[in-house]
Amino acid sequence: MILVVLLYSTALLILAVVCSIVIQRQFFRSFATNYVAMAVGVVLALSPLTNQRVATFDSEIFMAAIVAPPLIF
């Protein structure tokens, strides 16, 4: 069950990134892609359809996998 949730979360994030890039290139050329991606993320976070199906954020895994390696190297 957890594998299905992680796959759904990953697919949803990839789709959100692709959508934010397309939206930025078509409508908001003067804004940075990061701002459009944050806006798409806020819309997804406030959507009740995605709240039940997306895996919860684990800060310890984020710190160990994302933040720590650049500090060491």
C-alpha positions in Angstrom: 0.0 0.0 0.0 2.8 2.4 0.9 4.4 1.7 -2.5 1.2 2.8 -4.3 1.1 6.0 -2.3 4.8 6.8 -3.1 4.3 6.1 -6.8 1.2 8.3 -6.8 3.0 11.1 -5.0 6.0 10.9 -7.4 3.7 10.9 -10.5 1.8 13.8 -9.1 4.9 15.8 -8.4 6.3 15.2 -11.9 3.0 16.1 -13.4 2.9 19.3 -11.4 6.4 20.3 -12.5 5.6 19.7 -16.1 2.4 21.7 -15.8 4.2 24.6 -14.1 6.8 24.8 -16.8 4.1 24.7 -19.6 2.1 27.4 -17.8 5.1 29.6 -17.3 6.2 29.3 -20.9 2.7 29.9 -22.3 1.3 32.6 -20.0 3.9 34.1 -17.6 7.2 34.6 -19.5 8.2 37.4 -17.2 7.9 35.3 -14.0 10.5 32.7 -13.0 9.5 29.1 -13.3 10.0 28.6 -9.5 7.2 31.1 -8.7 4.8 29.3 -11.0 5.8 26.0 -9.5 5.2 27.3 -6.0 1.7 28.5 -7.1 0.9 25.1 -8.6 2.1 23.5 -5.4 -0.2 25.6 -3.3 -3.1 24.7 -5.5 -2.3 21.0 -5.1 -1.8 21.4 -1.4 -5.2 23.0 -1.0 -7.0 20.5 -3.2 -8.9 18.0 -1.1 -8.4 15.3 -3.8 -4.7 15.1 -3.3 -4.6 15.4 0.5 -5.6 11.8 1.2 -3.4 10.2 -1.5 0.0 11.9 -1.2 2.6 10.6 1.2 3.3 12.7 4.3 6.5 14.7 4.5 9.2 13.2 6.7 11.7 15.9 7.7 14.4 13.4 9.0 14.6 11.7 5.6 14.8 15.1 3.9 17.6 16.2 6.1 19.5 12.9 5.6 19.0 12.5 1.9 18.9 16.1 0.6 20.6 18.5 3.0 23.4 16.4 4.5 25.3 15.2 1.4 26.1 18.7 0.0 27.4 19.7 3.5 29.8 16.8 3.5 31.1 17.2 0.0 
